Amino acid sequence: MEIILKYFPDLDEEQQSRFSQLLPLYKEWNEKINLISRKDIDALYERHILHSLAIARVVRFLPQASILDLGTGGGIPGIPLAIIFPETSFTLVDSVGKKIKVVQEIAGVLKLGNVKALPVRAEALKTRFDFVVTRGVAPLDKLLLWSRPLLKTKHR
């Protein structure tokens, strides 16, 4: 958790509390369903959460912007970004229903009202978003092919 505060020292108490809950939540769920490599789980903050937040160092999502986390898996990068940007709307999608169930549970425990998790493939989405984020899903050419139809022509 200290590494998050090193790069994001202005987190309020609620954000800090939510981030501090991530490791125990992911450890608990990782025992039931493989979300993160078991040998990597103890480095959750450094290797997964901080990597997810890298975008927040260069992009400021505006309130009411809509963000799609394509192929969210266990909610990364969507959940950490939703904590940082509480007034921004995040839709996390993955074709694996059991992973989305975990994402819904984690978002519920953290009381993230700005997160909606759906068990769908990107091709089935009818909504358009201001931004699409993803992490480790596919090569860039495929991501562009899947993402372009999901982007609004004007974004916030």
C-alpha positions in Angstrom: 0.0 0.0 0.0 2.9 2.4 0.7 3.9 2.3 -2.9 0.5 3.6 -4.0 0.8 6.5 -1.5 4.3 7.3 -2.8 2.9 8.1 -6.3 -0.6 9.2 -5.2 0.0 11.1 -1.9 -3.3 13.1 -2.2 -5.6 10.1 -1.8 -8.5 10.8 0.7 -9.3 8.5 3.6 -11.9 6.6 1.6 -9.6 5.9 -1.3 -6.8 4.8 1.0 -9.2 2.5 2.8 -10.4 1.0 -0.5 -6.8 0.4 -1.7 -5.9 -1.2 1.6 -8.7 -3.7 1.3 -7.6 -4.9 -2.2 -4.9 -7.3 -1.1 -7.0 -9.2 1.4 -9.9 -9.3 -1.1 -7.8 -10.5 -4.0 -6.0 -13.1 -1.8 -9.4 -14.5 -0.6 -10.8 -14.7 -4.1 -7.6 -15.9 -5.7 -7.8 -19.0 -3.5 -11.2 -19.8 -5.1 -10.6 -18.7 -8.7 -7.3 -17.8 -10.4 -7.4 -14.1 -10.9 -3.7 -13.3 -10.5 -0.8 -15.6 -10.7 -0.5 -17.2 -7.2 3.3 -16.4 -7.1 2.4 -12.8 -8.0 -0.4 -12.1 -5.5 1.9 -10.8 -2.8 3.2 -8.2 -5.2 -0.4 -7.1 -6.1 0.2 -3.4 -5.3 3.5 -3.1 -7.2 2.8 -5.3 -10.2 -0.9 -4.9 -10.8 -2.5 -1.9 -8.9 0.3 0.6 -9.6 0.6 -0.5 -13.2 -3.2 0.0 -13.5 -2.8 3.5 -12.1 0.0 4.6 -14.4 -2.6 6.1 -16.8 -3.9 8.3 -13.9 -0.5 10.0 -13.9 -1.0 11.3 -17.4 -4.7 11.3 -18.0 -7.4 12.9 -15.9 -10.8 11.3 -16.6 -13.5 13.9 -16.1 -16.5 13.4 -14.0 -19.3 11.7 -15.9 -16.9 10.3 -18.5 -17.5 6.7 -19.4 -14.6 4.2 -19.4 -14.7 0.7 -20.7 -12.3 -1.9 -19.2 -12.1 -4.4 -22.0 -11.2 -7.9 -20.8 -11.1 -6.9 -17.2 -10.3 -10.4 -15.8 -10.3 -9.8 -12.0 -11.1 -6.1 -12.3 -7.7 -4.8 -13.3 -7.2 -1.9 -14.4 -10.9 -0.9 -13.9 -11.2 -1.2 -10.1 -8.1 0.7 -9.2 -9.0 3.4 -11.7 -12.6 3.6 -10.3 -11.1 4.2 -6.9 -9.0 7.1 -8.2 -11.8 8.6 -10.3 -14.9 8.1 -8.1 -17.1 10.5 -10.3 -16.3 8.7 -13.5 -18.3 5.8 -14.8 -16.5 2.4 -15.3 -17.9 -0.6 -17.2 -15.8 -3.7 -16.8 -16.4 -6.5 -19.2 -15.1 -10.0 -19.6 -16.4 -13.1 -21.3 -15.6 -15.3 -18.3 -18.7 -15.0 -16.1 -17.1 -16.3 -12.9 -14.4 -13.5 -13.1 -17.2 -10.9 -13.5 -18.9 -12.4 -10.4 -15.7 -11.8 -8.4 -15.4 -8.2 -9.8 -19.0 -7.5 -8.8 -18.3 -8.9 -5.3 -15.1 -6.8 -4.9 -16.8 -3.6 -6.2 -19.7 -4.3 -3.8 -17.4 -4.7 -0.8 -15.6 -1.5 -1.7 -19.0 0.3 -2.3 -17.8 1.4 -5.8 -21.1 2.9 -7.1 -19.3 3.9 -10.3 -18.5 0.4 -11.4 -20.7 -1.9 -13.5 -19.4 -5.3 -14.4 -20.9 -7.3 -17.2 -20.2 -10.9 -18.5 -20.1 -10.1 -22.2 -17.7 -10.0 -25.1 -16.8 -6.6 -26.6 -18.5 -7.4 -29.8 -21.9 -7.7 -28.0 -21.7 -4.2 -26.5 -24.0 -1.6 -28.0 -22.9 1.3 -25.8 -20.2 3.7 -26.8 -17.6 5.0 -24.3 -15.3 8.0 -24.0 -12.3 5.8 -23.4 -11.3 2.1 -23.5 -8.6 0.8 -21.2 -7.2 -2.7 -21.0 -4.3 -4.7 -19.6 -2.7 -7.8 -21.1 -5.7 -8.8 -23.3 -4.4 -8.9 -26.9 -1.9 -7.4 -29.3 -2.5 -3.7 -30.1 -3.8 -4.3 -33.6 -6.6 -6.6 -32.3 -7.4 -4.1 -29.4 -7.8 -1.3 -31.9 -10.1 -3.5 -34.1 -12.3 -4.3 -31.0 -12.2 -0.9 -29.4 -12.8 1.5 -32.3 -16.5 0.7 -32.7 -17.0 1.2 -28.9 -15.6 4.7 -28.8 -17.7 7.8 -29.1 -16.7 10.2 -31.8 -16.5 13.0 -29.2 -15.1 12.1 -25.8 -14.7 13.8 -22.4 
